[in-house]
Amino acid sequence: MFEREKNLIDEFVRGRIDRRELMKGLAATGMSVGAASVLLNMRATQALAADFDWKAHAGKSVKLLLNKHPYADAMIANLQNFKDLTGMDVTYDIFPEDVYFDKVTAALSSGSSEYDAFMTGAYMTWTYGPAGWCEDLNAWIKDPAKTNPGYNWEDMLEGVRKSCAWNGTPGGALGSDDAKQWCIPWGYEQNNLAYNSEMFSAAGVTPPKNIDEMLEVAAKLTGNGVYGIGVRGSRSWATIHPGFLSGYANFDQKDLNVAADGKLSAAMNTDVSKDYHKKFVKMIQDSGPKDWSTYTWYQVGTDLGAGASAMIFDADILGYFMNGGDNKMAGKLAYAPFAANPAAAAPTPNIWIWSLAMSSFSKDKDATWQFLQWASGPEHGLFGATKMDFVNPVRASVWADPMFRERLSKSYPGYVEMHDVSAPGASIKFTAQPLFFDLTTEWAATLQKMVANEVPVDEGLDQLAESVNRQLKDAGLG
């Protein structure tokens, strides 16, 4: 590395110039953006070693269980920097999502020590944590001897960070003072609008701002082989948690009530809830896909990318990925925040968080933490966001990076603004409790019946609440 380039990068690492000034200076030396990024990542990794003993576990190895995902791809692409920094080795098994969670459950429930750390959704730790399958990471995060001073835990977006912590008491608030940090947030998904800007322009409509406008706009966009709105519909908990619950929570509605004595009861059959359900059901009936009850993440995204749907109310990163690759509509998609409640000040999206957890059966937990703090640290987060498809990052410092914001704004119109407006209200809106998957799957089944006109909305929600209360009582929770 020439002295001038090295000095520029060192100035950036020390915080004396910002990223835009750095890239401008490197460009003036004739260095390409790609070469500059590689060298910057290398120097940032070297700088990490200045005030923390990253070599404490040199010669050791950790093994990971990974889901096939762009977040894992970004980590793998940067893994050599971790190996150079620590002298450790990292091996991994990687599986597609349709079998991944079964692999995790099998490994953890058997007490296998094969894997030291694994990818997980925050919801899954409501089972793994109380079962004793994953570690409370507070013990490492709060230990300055084990966590490097630049880790900056508070840099994690607050709603995301707290959503990964729970005290293990059914109904206990996420992120409470006595919560255990069952996992570290890695990347997350808000639920907002992704839409086909060409179709919207041709129809003379603008992105809807609330549920009533969504019904109207979706209806106007339906026809000529295109349907107006894509949302999930399969009989699964995964149908409830994205767009549906994000809109539901915007009306201050809850899945469960938590009484003063800790007892839980159904909360989805209020008058406000019934009104929201009626509008959501009508939207699907009038402007959704004909085989909506089969729709998962994949069908919702594929239809948007292929031009079969005009917009989706789902994970923002799903819309992100449909705007690239070999998708027919690549380059034609745009993004907008969505607050279902006309009286709400801002969106309050429910979120999915891909996280990293430490197996309680790991043979070397301190070495495993060495990897976890690197993989969830600000340096790797910035690498993934600027060089790979590590969207959405969970760190405020990465979202503040001008190059990252410019990259998104250039190819994903409205994405940055959508995130910024929604992030303050973004968190997991469900009540943490052990029957989560069962109850939300039944909720999805009830929604299917409503859309199929097999049961009126009011009656269906009353029946669902009765069933939920019975299950809670049988489990000793209600």
NUTOR-598390 format. One record per residue (C-alpha): residue in three letters; y, x, z. Coordinates in steps of 0.25 Angstrom, whole numbers, plus 2048, in hexadecimal, padded with zeros to 3 digits. Each point is the difference from the previous one (the first is absolute). Layout:
# NUTOR-598390
alaYXZ ...
# end
This chain:
# NUTOR-598390
met800800800 phe80E8067FC glu80980280C arg80B7F57FB glu7F57F57FF lys7FA80480D asn80E800807 leu8037F27FB ile7F27FA804 asp80280780E glu80E7FA801 phe7FA7F27FD val7F480280A arg80B80380B gly8087F47FD arg80C8077FB ile8007F97F2 asp7FA7F37FB arg7F57FE7F6 arg8097FD7F5 glu80880C802 leu7F3808801 met7FB7FB7F3 lys80D8027F9 gly80180E804 leu7F18037FC ala8037FA7F3 ala80C8097FE thr7F680C801 gly7F77FA7F5 met7F57FC809 ser7F97F37FC val7FF7F4809 gly7F1801801 ala80180F804 ala80B7FD809 ser7F87F5807 val7F4809802 leu80880B806 leu8077F7809 asn7F37FA805 met7FB80E802 arg80C805808 ala8017F3808 thr7F2803804 gln80380E804 ala80C7FB808 leu7F77F7808 ala7F980C806 ala80C806806 asp8007F980D phe7F27FB802 asp7F3806800 trp7F97F97F4 lys7F580B800 ala7FB7FC80D his7F47FA7FA ala7FE80A7F4 gly7F28007FB lys7FC7F2804 ser7FE7F47F7 val8027F1801 lys7FA7F67F8 leu8077F37FB leu7FB7F27FC leu80A7FB7F5 asn8027F47F8 lys8038027F1 his80F7FE800 pro80D8077FB tyr80380480E ala7F3808801 asp8038067F2 ala80D805805 met7FA80680C ile7F58077F8 ala80A8057F6 asn80780780C leu7F4804808 gln80180F7FC asn80D801807 phe7F97FB80D lys7F580A7FE asp80A80B7FE leu8087FC80C thr7F57FF80A gly7F48087FB met7F87F3801 asp7F77FA7F6 val7FF7F17FD thr7F57F87FA tyr7FF7F17FD asp7F87F57FA ile8087F67F8 phe7FC7F17FD pro8067F57F8 glu8067F5809 asp7F57F57FD val7F6809808 tyr809809808 phe8027F780D asp7F17FE801 lys7FE80F800 val80B80280B thr7F97F5809 ala7F28067FD ala80580E805 leu8087FB80C ser7F67F6805 ser7F580A800 gly80880A807 ser7FF80A7F5 ser80780D801 glu8008037F2 tyr80E7FC7FD asp80C805809 ala80B7F77FA phe8007F47F7 met80A7F77F8 thr8017F2806 gly8097F4800 ala8077FD80D tyr7F97F3801 met7F3807801 thr80380880C trp8017F3808 thr7F18017FF tyr7FE80F800 gly80980380B pro7FB7F780B ala7F28037FC gly80380F803 trp7FE8047F2 cys80E8077FD glu809808809 asp80D7FC806 leu80980B7F9 asn80B7FF80B ala7F980B807 trp80280A7F4 ile80E7FA7FB lys80680280E asp7FA80E802 pro80A80B7FC ala7F580A800 lys7F87F97F6 thr80B7F97F7 asn80A8087F8 pro80F7FE804 gly8037FC7F2 tyr7F67F4800 asn80B7F7804 trp7F87F3804 glu80D7F8801 asp8028027F1 met7F57F67FD leu8067F37FD glu8007F880D gly7FA7F37FB val7F58087FA arg7FD80A80B lys8007F580B ser7F67F77F7 cys7F680B801 ala800800810 trp7FA7F5809 asn7FC80080E gly7F27FA7FE thr8047F3807 pro7FE7F37F7 gly80D7FB7FD gly80780D804 ala80D8037F9 leu7FE80B7F5 gly80880D804 ser8017FC80F asp80380B80A asp7F2800805 ala7FA8007F1 lys7F680A7FB gln8038077F3 trp7F37FD7F9 cys8048067F3 ile80C8077F9 pro8077F87F5 trp7FE8077F3 gly8057F77F5 tyr8047F1800 glu8027F47F8 gln80B7F5801 asn7FE7F37FA asn80B7FC7F6 leu8027FC7F2 ala7FD8087F3 tyr8037F97F4 asn8018017F0 ser80E8027FD glu7FE7FD7F1 met7FA7F2804 phe80B7FD80A ser80B8047F6 ala7F97F77F5 ala7FF7F4809 gly80F802805 val7FB80180F thr80380A80B pro7F780480B pro7FE7F580B lys80680380D asn7F87F5809 ile7F37F87FF asp8087F47F9 glu8058097F5 met7F38067FF leu7F97F37FC glu80B7FD7F6 val80080D7F9 ala7F1801800 ala7FF7F37F9 lys80B8047F6 leu7F880C7FC thr7F27F97FF gly7FC7FD7F2 asn7FC8067F3 gly7F4807806 val80880680C tyr8007FB80E gly80C801809 ile7FB80680D gly7F4809805 val7FB80080E arg7F2802806 gly7F77F5802 ser7F2805803 arg7F97FB80D ser80480D808 trp80980480B ala8078087F4 thr8057F37FA ile8087FD80D his80780D803 pro8088047F4 gly80A7F67FA phe7FC7F4807 leu80280580E ser80C8077FC gly8077F37FC tyr7FA7F980C ala80580A80A asn80E7FF7FA phe8007F2806 asp7FD80680D gln7F27FA800 lys7F4807807 asp7F18007FE leu7FE7FE80F asn8077FD80D val7FF80980C ala8017F980D ala80680680D asp7F2802805 gly7FC8077F3 lys7F87F47FA leu8017FE7F1 ser8017F47F8 ala8027FC7F2 ala80E7FF7FB met7FF7FD7F1 asn8017F1801 thr80E7FE804 asp8097F77F7 val80780D7FA ser7F38067FD lys7FB7F37F9 asp80D8007F8 tyr7FE80E7FB his7F17FE7FD lys8047F47F7 lys80A8087F8 phe7F680C7FF val7F57F77FB lys8087F87F6 met80580E7FB ile7F28047FD gln7FC7F37FA asp80C7FF7F7 ser80280E7FC gly7F4809805 pro7F48057F8 lys7F57F57FD asp7F5808807 trp80980480C ser7F57FE80A thr7FA80D7FB tyr80C809800 thr80180D808 trp80980B800 tyr7FA8057F2 gln8027F37F9 val80E7FD804 gly80480E7FC thr7F88017F3 asp8067F37FB leu80F805803 gly7FD80D7F9 ala7FA7F87F4 gly80B7F67FE ala7F77F4805 ser80A7FD80B ala80F801802 met80180480E ile7F780380D phe8037FE80E asp7F780B806 ala80080F804 asp80C8077FA ile7F880C7FC leu7F77F77F8 gly80C7FD7F7 tyr80380F800 phe7F38047FA met8007F57F6 asn80D8067FA gly7F980C7FC gly7F38067FA asp7FA7F87F4 asn8057F2804 lys8057F87F5 met80D7FC808 ala80280F805 gly80F802801 lys8047F17FF leu7FE7FD80F ala80B7FF80B tyr8007FD80F ala8087F8809 pro8007FD80F phe7FB7F2804 ala8047F880D ala7F87F27FF asn8097FA80A pro80E7FC7FA ala80680280E ala7FA80E803 ala80980C7FF ala7F68097FA pro7F18017FC thr7F680280B pro7F48057F8 asn7F2801807 ile7FB80D7FC trp7F38087FD ile7FF80E805 trp7F780B7FB ser7FE80980C leu7F980C805 ala7F77FF80D met7F880A808 ser7F17FD802 ser7FD80080F phe7F38077FC ser80780C7F9 lys7FA80D805 asp80E807800 lys80B7F6803 asp80B80B801 ala7FD8067F2 thr8007F27FB trp80E7FD805 gln80480C7F9 phe7FD7FA7F3 leu8057F2804 gln80E805804 trp8018087F3 ala7FB7F47F7 ser80A7F6807 gly80B80A801 pro80E8007F9 glu7FD80C7F7 his7F37F97FA gly8077F3800 leu80B8057F7 phe7F68077F7 gly7F87F47FE ala80C7F77FD thr8078097F6 lys7F48077F9 met7F67F5801 asp7FF7F1802 phe80180080F val8077F2801 asn8047FB80A pro80280C809 val8027FD80F arg80B80A803 ala80E7FD800 ser80380E7FC val7F87FE7F3 trp8077F37FD ala80E807802 asp7FC80B7F6 pro8097FF7F4 met7F68057F6 phe7F67F6805 arg8097F47FF glu8058057F2 arg7F28017FB leu7FD7F1805 ser80D7FB7FB lys7FE8057F2 ser7F37FA7FD tyr7FE7F580A pro80D7F8800 gly8047FA80D tyr7F4806808 val809809809 glu8097F4803 met7F57F7803 his7FA80A80A asp80D803807 val8037F1802 ser7F27FD805 ala7FC80C808 pro8077FC80D gly7F87F3801 ala7F38067FB ser7F580080A ile7F27FA802 lys8037F1803 phe7F17FD805 thr7FC7FF80F ala7F780B803 gln7F37FA805 pro7F18037FD leu7FE7F37F7 phe80A8047F6 phe7F78017F4 asp7F87F3803 leu80D7F8803 thr8088047F4 thr7F47FF7F6 glu7FF7F1805 trp80E7FE7FE ala7FE8057F1 ala7F57F67FF thr8097F5805 leu80B8047F6 gln7F67FF7F5 lys7FC7F2804 met80F7FC800 val8028067F2 ala7F47F97FB asn8047F3806 glu7F47FF808 val8087FE80D pro80F7FC802 val80980B806 asp8037F980D glu7F17FD803 gly7FB80D7FB leu80980880A asp7FD7F780B gln7F18027FD leu80280F7FF ala80880180D glu7F57F8807 ser7F58097FB val80880D804 asn8037FB80E arg7F17FD801 gln7FC80E7FC leu80A806809 lys7FB7F880C asp7F28047FD ala80480F7FF gly8077FF80E leu80D8027F9 gly8067F2801 
# end
